[in-house]
Amino acid sequence: MDYAQEQTLILLLLKSFHDCYPDLRIIVDHSYGPGVYCRYEPSDRKPDLKRVKLWIENHLRGKVKIKPYPLDRVKLRRHFSKRKDIIALLSSRRRLFPAYRIDGYLDHIIGPVKLEMAELPQFDLVPHPPGFVLTWGRFQPRPKLFRMIQEYEEWAQILGVYDVGRLNRVLKEDFDRMVLLAEALHEKKIASIADKIIKRKKRLILIAGPSASGKTTFSKRLAIQLQVSKVRPVTISIDDYFLPREKTPTGPDGLPDFESLKAIDIELLNRDLNRLLRGRPVAIPKFNFRTGEREYRGRIEHLAGDDVLILEGIHGLNDRLTYAIPTGVKFRIYVSAITQLNIDDHNRIHTRDTRLIRRIVRDVQFRNHSAAETIRNWPRVVAGEDRYIFPFQEKADVMFNSALIYEFPVLSRYVRPLLKRVRDPEAHRLDQLLSYFLPAPDGIIPNNSILREFIGGSIFYY
């Protein structure tokens, strides 16, 4: 299901809840697998989800007409005077706000939205206490991922910053404090993970996550926390064990599939890992992406005593990658950027949007790729994540959320000028999303922040 279909289905969900339970407040909270997690207030109510689903299906069978109804600032205030979450959006610099009408129901929905649904999409409403999941695929509970998201959302609510309107207000009043608190939370989490590794006496630390999740900076900061506890880490990258370019497998589109597990020299990697874990010296390769060959540049590593080995790359949670290593020595970490911020009650920020925006900024600054190239290649990246990363999420011993609650105001200064030069619906959609945020300076951001991996100015070498 594409983004426009998702937004249309969410709009029909909200319309159906309004018809069935007009006094119930529905909050479209966050992406969750192939769908979205939603909750309702008051939370002690138990709406009949089967009834709501039937209502949605009736709308779809009746080929309901959805009409765009853009609102200026005056109309927005008049139509949504009782919606504090929407009124708070007046703090942004937008002139028009997208809204859609179905019969007598009007809602602020960030598009695109399909004005007609040509066919009935496959969807379901699945109870997931304390709320439910609107899913448009095969739903599979992911308890570890859900707990991580909920934990960060609780932290955002403690700060009183759980939507864009409130973030814009804090940005004006006390942005420096917001940055320092967000960075302190990251540092505390990383230190806690280091303590778990040491307590459990793990030797091989496997770090995985999707593109632009900040895995590299996380690995470097984890290494520092381990050193603080007198544990010496040795870090190597899975990417340095790529097969020579001519042996790279091809994907369904006939192009080289660098994200496939088969693109890695698994035999060599396991041989080197075993030698390292036995305390023997190993020559570590460096993959030359320009020539497509592995090179040996004189780097020799070995582990002694309580030293640990950190292995970072997208396949870290897949047991096939490290098949020759005993399970008992492994500690698996999943890193991703799960945004804990919504635009308003009915508009969440898609998890992948955070990473795509990060990647555009990084690619333009450090990889000589244009914004148009990154956007064009993004569907292939997403397809690889769906095949090689997300199925293994729940294997992680711990999860780390690399999203920073303040990052969109900072990233918008970098990426919006780039997006405006790209004639592509996806670029326009991202630009419209970012237009809700007031821009913020980056001077206060620490030089070891995960965000520095994308905007520059990091103390770390990449």
Phi and psi in degrees as a GROMACS rama.xvg file:
@    title "Ramachandran Plot"
@    xaxis  label "Phi"
@    yaxis  label "Psi"
@TYPE xy
-82.9154  174.436  ASP-2
-61.4642  -41.025  TYR-3
-63.6071  -38.8478  ALA-4
-65.6357  -40.3034  GLN-5
-58.1499  -49.2402  GLU-6
-64.1196  -36.122  GLN-7
-65.7892  -43.5037  THR-8
-64.7862  -38.5282  LEU-9
-63.7128  -42.4888  ILE-10
-60.7099  -42.513  LEU-11
-66.7747  -34.7398  LEU-12
-60.4082  -47.6112  LEU-13
-65.4532  -40.7749  LEU-14
-61.7756  -42.5414  LYS-15
-68.1361  -39.8835  SER-16
-63.8623  -38.2349  PHE-17
-62.3923  -38.5729  HIS-18
-71.11  -41.8945  ASP-19
-84.5768  -37.7054  CYS-20
-137.869  73.4365  TYR-21
-63.7496  -20.2963  PRO-22
-94.9132  5.89983  ASP-23
-98.3867  130.27  LEU-24
-88.9261  120.754  ARG-25
-103.61  132.798  ILE-26
-119.863  116.926  ILE-27
-81.905  101.561  VAL-28
-83.8647  -56.8642  ASP-29
-164.619  160.631  HIS-30
-63.2429  146.02  SER-31
-154.426  98.5983  TYR-32
62.2899  -146.178  GLY-33
-82.4563  69.0299  PRO-34
169.068  -165.115  GLY-35
-134.45  142.856  VAL-36
-88.9817  133.134  TYR-37
-126.47  152.328  CYS-38
-134.323  170.345  ARG-39
-137.103  155.148  TYR-40
-132.289  135.555  GLU-41
-68.4735  144.298  PRO-42
-72.8271  -14.1792  SER-43
-84.5658  -3.84406  ASP-44
-75.6623  149.057  ARG-45
-125.375  80.7545  LYS-46
-65.9426  151.009  PRO-47
-82.744  101.486  ASP-48
-66.8257  -30.1117  LEU-49
-65.5531  -37.5068  LYS-50
-64.7931  -43.4127  ARG-51
-65.145  -41.7081  VAL-52
-61.3697  -42.7719  LYS-53
-61.7191  -37.1084  LEU-54
-64.2315  -42.7928  TRP-55
-61.6403  -45.8019  ILE-56
-61.584  -37.6822  GLU-57
-63.6928  -40.4221  ASN-58
-61.3832  -43.4897  HIS-59
-68.1868  -42.6358  LEU-60
-65.6622  -33.2269  ARG-61
-79.546  2.87626  GLY-62
49.3087  56.7646  LYS-63
-56.4161  142.906  VAL-64
-92.4127  125.368  LYS-65
-108.448  126.232  ILE-66
-117.45  130.039  LYS-67
-66.6612  143.343  PRO-68
-146.758  67.062  TYR-69
-60.1978  141.956  PRO-70
-118.319  136.096  LEU-71
-83.2347  -178.333  ASP-72
-65.4945  -35.8989  ARG-73
-68.3587  -46.2884  VAL-74
-66.8267  -35.9831  LYS-75
-60.8634  -45.2796  LEU-76
-64.8324  -38.0283  ARG-77
-71.3193  -44.0432  ARG-78
-74.5014  -28.2347  HIS-79
-122.519  38.8755  PHE-80
-61.613  -24.3378  SER-81
-95.5982  -2.04914  LYS-82
-100.879  94.4585  ARG-83
-61.2841  -33.509  LYS-84
-64.1836  -35.6515  ASP-85
-80.8512  -42.0633  ILE-86
-58.4716  -33.4822  ILE-87
-64.1487  -21.519  ALA-88
-70.2992  -12.4354  LEU-89
-64.2213  -12.9425  LEU-90
-70.538  -18.8926  SER-91
-75.5733  177.434  SER-92
-103.776  15.9145  ARG-93
-70.1176  146.436  ARG-94
-94.0358  -40.047  ARG-95
-122.043  144.561  LEU-96
-118.571  127.621  PHE-97
-68.9505  132.875  PRO-98
-144.29  157.674  ALA-99
-137.338  146.236  TYR-100
-117.562  133.094  ARG-101
-124.998  112.482  ILE-102
52.946  -121.228  ASP-103
-94.4373  4.80546  GLY-104
-96.1324  128.47  TYR-105
-123.944  134.984  LEU-106
-146.357  150.271  ASP-107
-84.0629  110.803  HIS-108
-131.312  127.495  ILE-109
-79.5583  118.476  ILE-110
-79.0462  -168.586  GLY-111
-75.7675  152.781  PRO-112
-125.853  136.897  VAL-113
-78.0603  126.274  LYS-114
-74.5653  -20.2442  LEU-115
-140.511  137.074  GLU-116
-96.0514  113.153  MET-117
-66.9666  -32.0163  ALA-118
-147.1  159.907  GLU-119
-72.069  115.897  LEU-120
-75.3329  152.49  PRO-121
-77.1106  122.67  GLN-122
-153.019  168.34  PHE-123
-156.091  158.773  ASP-124
-113.209  113.052  LEU-125
-111.856  122.622  VAL-126
-58.7482  134.837  PRO-127
-149.35  80.3955  HIS-128
-49.467  136.686  PRO-129
-87.9833  8.20663  PRO-130
-129.227  -136.939  GLY-131
-153.718  168.432  PHE-132
-118.695  126.502  VAL-133
-88.5359  110.098  LEU-134
-117.501  141.742  THR-135
-120.873  31.562  TRP-136
-158.223  -169.502  GLY-137
-72.7178  111.743  ARG-138
-80.961  131.712  PHE-139
-135.235  117.489  GLN-140
-56.6376  140.102  PRO-141
-129.161  78.6733  ARG-142
-60.3382  -38.1967  PRO-143
-66.9346  -44.4813  LYS-144
-62.8706  -42.3787  LEU-145
-63.0956  -42.1619  PHE-146
-62.9293  -40.0034  ARG-147
-62.2425  -45.9246  MET-148
-62.8423  -45.4123  ILE-149
-62.2309  -38.9974  GLN-150
-61.2208  -44.8709  GLU-151
-70.2386  -33.4682  TYR-152
-68.5138  -36.7227  GLU-153
-63.2354  -39.0334  GLU-154
-64.3691  -41.2049  TRP-155
-64.5977  -37.4668  ALA-156
-70.9204  -32.0133  GLN-157
-61.0385  -39.4198  ILE-158
-75.8415  -12.4769  LEU-159
76.4568  20.8758  GLY-160
-124.35  88.7906  VAL-161
-127.517  7.14893  TYR-162
-149.956  171.281  ASP-163
-67.1412  -37.8425  VAL-164
-57.7854  -44.0785  GLY-165
-71.0404  -34.8654  ARG-166
-63.7204  -43.5644  LEU-167
-60.1143  -36.8271  ASN-168
-65.967  -45.0022  ARG-169
-64.9606  -35.6285  VAL-170
-58.5178  -38.2972  LEU-171
-74.7089  -34.7839  LYS-172
-94.9485  -39.5522  GLU-173
-157.423  54.3258  ASP-174
-64.4091  -39.2181  PHE-175
-58.4279  -43.3216  ASP-176
-64.6727  -39.3669  ARG-177
-59.6111  -44.6977  MET-178
-61.7431  -47.138  VAL-179
-64.3859  -38.3943  LEU-180
-67.348  -43.016  LEU-181
-63.1426  -42.1977  ALA-182
-69.0288  -35.5162  GLU-183
-65.1734  -36.6999  ALA-184
-63.0478  -44.0183  LEU-185
-58.7452  -46.5901  HIS-186
-63.0034  -40.4935  GLU-187
-63.6198  -42.0272  LYS-188
-65.0341  -43.4919  LYS-189
-64.7048  -41.3982  ILE-190
-62.75  -39.2276  ALA-191
-64.8195  -39.3214  SER-192
-65.1863  -41.545  ILE-193
-59.866  -41.434  ALA-194
-62.6057  -39.9209  ASP-195
-63.06  -42.2406  LYS-196
-60.548  -44.7663  ILE-197
-68.4559  -43.0191  ILE-198
-62.2039  -37.9315  LYS-199
-87.884  -1.86453  ARG-200
56.047  47.3962  LYS-201
-86.4703  145.763  LYS-202
-107.392  -31.9418  ARG-203
-114.113  115.217  LEU-204
-102.018  116.731  ILE-205
-105.518  120.078  LEU-206
-117.275  121.806  ILE-207
-134.458  161.633  ALA-208
168.596  166.434  GLY-209
-74.7534  174.45  PRO-210
-57.9823  140.53  SER-211
62.7873  27.3682  ALA-212
-88.5419  -5.94677  SER-213
85.5799  26.1584  GLY-214
-59.5253  -40.5508  LYS-215
-66.2951  -47.8018  THR-216
-64.7114  -40.4146  THR-217
-57.2134  -45.01  PHE-218
-60.0762  -41.8778  SER-219
-68.8147  -38.4593  LYS-220
-72.9742  -34.234  ARG-221
-63.8391  -40.8389  LEU-222
-59.9362  -38.9453  ALA-223
-65.5381  -42.9756  ILE-224
-64.4791  -34.6751  GLN-225
-66.6359  -40.5868  LEU-226
-64.6783  -34.4499  GLN-227
-58.445  -32.6266  VAL-228
-93.2889  17.2969  SER-229
67.0505  31.4277  LYS-230
-113.654  122.547  VAL-231
-86.4361  122.321  ARG-232
-98.5521  145.715  PRO-233
-118.094  125.09  VAL-234
-111.965  130.155  THR-235
-131.942  158.049  ILE-236
-109.614  138.029  SER-237
-60.6626  -32.8882  ILE-238
-58.43  -27.61  ASP-239
-74.2393  -4.61515  ASP-240
-109.005  21.2988  TYR-241
-59.6302  145.065  PHE-242
-67.2142  157.708  LEU-243
-53.8228  148.252  PRO-244
-52.1128  -38.6151  ARG-245
-69.0401  -15.172  GLU-246
-100.313  4.22477  LYS-247
-68.2498  130.366  THR-248
-68.324  160.095  PRO-249
-104.247  151.979  THR-250
-90.5899  -174.76  GLY-251
-58.7579  -25.9766  PRO-252
-87.0777  1.39653  ASP-253
84.9832  -1.5739  GLY-254
-94.1731  157.921  LEU-255
-57.1204  133.052  PRO-256
-105.609  87.6819  ASP-257
-73.3228  -12.9206  PHE-258
-94.1598  -1.94284  GLU-259
-73.5854  144.376  SER-260
-60.2998  -29.1282  LEU-261
-71.1998  -7.50411  LYS-262
-82.1826  -6.79529  ALA-263
-100.71  140.612  ILE-264
-80.4496  83.1111  ASP-265
-64.6771  -38.1662  ILE-266
-62.706  -46.6599  GLU-267
-64.3123  -42.3705  LEU-268
-59.952  -47.4042  LEU-269
-67.1399  -35.1304  ASN-270
-63.6359  -43.4172  ARG-271
-68.7928  -40.0406  ASP-272
-62.8591  -44.3679  LEU-273
-61.1564  -42.5589  ASN-274
-63.6703  -43.4246  ARG-275
-63.209  -45.5798  LEU-276
-67.0908  -18.8326  LEU-277
-91.5419  4.32988  ARG-278
84.7099  13.8723  GLY-279
-95.4663  147.068  ARG-280
-70.4323  142.76  PRO-281
-136.661  135.674  VAL-282
-80.1979  121.373  ALA-283
-95.8959  126.518  ILE-284
-77.3699  165.115  PRO-285
-130.503  123.085  LYS-286
-82.1051  128.148  PHE-287
-93.2717  105.133  ASN-288
-70.8605  -18.4549  PHE-289
-76.4745  -43.0033  ARG-290
-91.8034  -18.2102  THR-291
76.0663  26.0406  GLY-292
-131.646  151.666  GLU-293
-78.1365  143.169  ARG-294
-129.828  149.305  GLU-295
-111.689  117.166  TYR-296
-112.964  21.8848  ARG-297
91.9051  8.92579  GLY-298
-81.2984  117.397  ARG-299
-117.098  128.867  ILE-300
-125.598  153.606  GLU-301
-153.879  155.872  HIS-302
-110.323  140.347  LEU-303
-138.197  148.677  ALA-304
58.0597  -122.553  GLY-305
-94.5137  14.2998  ASP-306
-57.2538  148.906  ASP-307
-122.46  155.995  VAL-308
-111.879  125.228  LEU-309
-104.593  122.921  ILE-310
-118.304  118.33  LEU-311
-116.859  133.84  GLU-312
165.72  168.748  GLY-313
-68.0401  -22.0334  ILE-314
-97.7918  11.8753  HIS-315
-57.0144  -29.6602  GLY-316
-89.9002  -4.87071  LEU-317
-86.2383  116.334  ASN-318
-60.7027  -23.2905  ASP-319
-65.2918  -26.464  ARG-320
-65.1143  -39.6908  LEU-321
-120.551  47.3956  THR-322
-60.3334  -27.3816  TYR-323
-91.4973  2.7319  ALA-324
-103.942  130.924  ILE-325
-57.5484  138.224  PRO-326
-59.4908  -34.413  THR-327
-63.7699  -18.618  GLY-328
-95.7221  -4.93449  VAL-329
-91.969  145.637  LYS-330
-133.364  117.176  PHE-331
-102.109  131.825  ARG-332
-125.17  128.944  ILE-333
-105.943  126.564  TYR-334
-117.036  128.921  VAL-335
-153.823  162.55  SER-336
-102.039  94.2312  ALA-337
-101.637  100.635  ILE-338
-62.7495  126.585  THR-339
-100.603  24.9359  GLN-340
-125.044  138.446  LEU-341
-113.334  157.795  ASN-342
-69.4302  -51.2038  ILE-343
-154.603  -168.212  ASP-344
-57.7229  -32.3815  ASP-345
-108.85  3.42299  HIS-346
-132.482  104.521  ASN-347
-88.9381  164.549  ARG-348
-95.9378  119.94  ILE-349
-62.7259  135.322  HIS-350
-51.402  -42.8517  THR-351
-70.8823  -24.0821  ARG-352
-63.6112  -39.31  ASP-353
-58.3922  -47.1833  THR-354
-71.8963  -35.6515  ARG-355
-64.7744  -42.6865  LEU-356
-64.011  -43.7263  ILE-357
-56.9762  -45.2479  ARG-358
-67.5682  -38.2402  ARG-359
-58.5474  -47.8475  ILE-360
-61.7626  -45.756  VAL-361
-65.0565  -45.2854  ARG-362
-63.5942  -38.9426  ASP-363
-67.9161  -41.5929  VAL-364
-79.4255  -35.6301  GLN-365
-124.104  -10.2717  PHE-366
-124.156  7.2602  ARG-367
57.6097  34.958  ASN-368
-112.168  139.087  HIS-369
-77.5894  163.039  SER-370
-60.693  -38.0231  ALA-371
-62.5044  -41.0428  ALA-372
-63.4131  -45.4872  GLU-373
-62.6009  -42.9224  THR-374
-65.2443  -40.7297  ILE-375
-65.3349  -36.4444  ARG-376
-85.0063  -12.1413  ASN-377
-58.3273  -42.1147  TRP-378
-57.3097  -34.7033  PRO-379
-68.3196  -38.3871  ARG-380
-63.1909  -45.8964  VAL-381
-61.7589  -42.4961  VAL-382
-61.1588  -39.4543  ALA-383
-65.5812  -38.9268  GLY-384
-63.4099  -41.5884  GLU-385
-62.2397  -32.6742  ASP-386
-85.5619  -40.2369  ARG-387
-112.564  -11.419  TYR-388
-120.265  -59.2203  ILE-389
-60.0179  -33.349  PHE-390
-62.4967  -16.0012  PRO-391
-108.135  5.56374  PHE-392
-50.7272  -49.0896  GLN-393
-73.1864  -4.21675  GLU-394
-76.7139  -12.9322  LYS-395
-65.7157  143.452  ALA-396
-76.2518  -36.5942  ASP-397
-141.043  157.536  VAL-398
-122.238  143.874  MET-399
-125.264  125.08  PHE-400
-92.3097  112.647  ASN-401
-87.3461  -2.6148  SER-402
-66.1935  143.543  ALA-403
-117.3  130.741  LEU-404
-63.7538  -19.5154  ILE-405
-99.7484  1.06366  TYR-406
-73.0649  -30.9761  GLU-407
-62.7588  -42.9474  PHE-408
-59.2202  -33.4127  PRO-409
-76.2307  -48.3707  VAL-410
-62.5317  -31.7793  LEU-411
-60.0179  -32.9184  SER-412
-64.9726  -31.4867  ARG-413
-84.5489  -43.3715  TYR-414
-93.4593  -28.5586  VAL-415
-62.498  -41.9584  ARG-416
-61.0133  -31.9984  PRO-417
-71.3299  -42.3217  LEU-418
-65.9533  -34.0534  LEU-419
-66.7236  -17.8692  LYS-420
-93.5547  0.003278  ARG-421
-106.083  122.339  VAL-422
-91.0418  83.4508  ARG-423
-153.136  135.782  ASP-424
-57.2925  -34.2362  PRO-425
-68.2728  -40.0245  GLU-426
-62.9705  -41.3675  ALA-427
-63.068  -42.4428  HIS-428
-61.9435  -44.5994  ARG-429
-64.8398  -39.6374  LEU-430
-63.3439  -41.1817  ASP-431
-65.1116  -38.1002  GLN-432
-61.1672  -47.2908  LEU-433
-70.446  -19.3939  LEU-434
-66.8815  -15.6446  SER-435
-75.8486  -17.7041  TYR-436
-97.1398  135.92  PHE-437
-71.7594  138.297  LEU-438
-70.5502  151.354  PRO-439
-133.767  147.803  ALA-440
-73.9456  161.665  PRO-441
-109.134  6.54579  ASP-442
-62.5852  -32.0241  GLY-443
-79.1445  -14.7725  ILE-444
-69.4469  125.37  ILE-445
-59.3794  151.251  PRO-446
-77.562  -0.438863  ASN-447
-108.55  9.47454  ASN-448
-65.5664  147.363  SER-449
-59.8639  -33.3168  ILE-450
-62.858  -28.4239  LEU-451
-65.264  -21.9524  ARG-452
-62.0743  -23.5202  GLU-453
-107.435  -37.1244  PHE-454
-94.4355  -12.7958  ILE-455
97.6582  170.86  GLY-456
84.9627  16.7276  GLY-457
-78.5477  148.94  SER-458
-75.4465  -17.7279  ILE-459
-88.8133  153.181  PHE-460
-98.4072  131.626  TYR-461
